[in-house]
């Protein structure tokens, strides 16, 4: 069985908590070469890789834009898709982009929120700039399931252990009424729920995440993890067994990403 150990990069260089296999000098060297702060080491029998502990935030994406003057596909198109809870439908909204994911007449995204309205090309551009890449579906699942220990959720097999919500999704009949039992009527800032055992946050709920895995028949890519718009009456995307396929140029205000390295 796959198994998983984790390291969270500390604030000081070299200050890491490490769980190693005895005598694995190659593994130790790989772990010492952390590509940056805020990443978790995901171990596999053949080695391992690093994964961002959280989805890439709007603040992090803003740093990338400032450094590169990159133009996202939503900015290039002049519009992107936004789900309207009033009209209960996806609508093309002019001016919707990573800064204003609901449109220019709505509040700006907070720096601590997962960045959304990013296409596959946009996510890959950020990852390349950061010296990282997007995870494959298999890598994403290995990390989310704690090395195959859990089938349905990062924390175990119960959706609500002890009656507690451990992720951000829609409670109630979608799209008619959100009971907000998890405390968030829409997107949440990262790290608002406890981390999984391996140190990863929000692998279930909040925003869907791009993967590098393509469905060749339709030229779409797999997205994983579900979002704040998923519910038990609709897509249950926050269950790890669920996935969707999305066009590569999609933005959408419930779709983001996280990166891996190694």
LINWOJO-V439468 format. One record per helix or strand of 3 or more residues. SS is the DSSP state (hx for helix, st for strand). FROM is the first residue (numbers start at 1). LEN is the number of residues. Records with the same first field share a line. If there is no record, write none. Layout:
SS->FROM-LEN / FROM-LEN
This chain:
hx->25-8 / 58-11 / 73-5 / 120-10 / 137-8 / 161-3
st->39-6 / 47-6 / 79-6 / 89-6 / 208-8 / 220-5 / 244-4 / 259-3
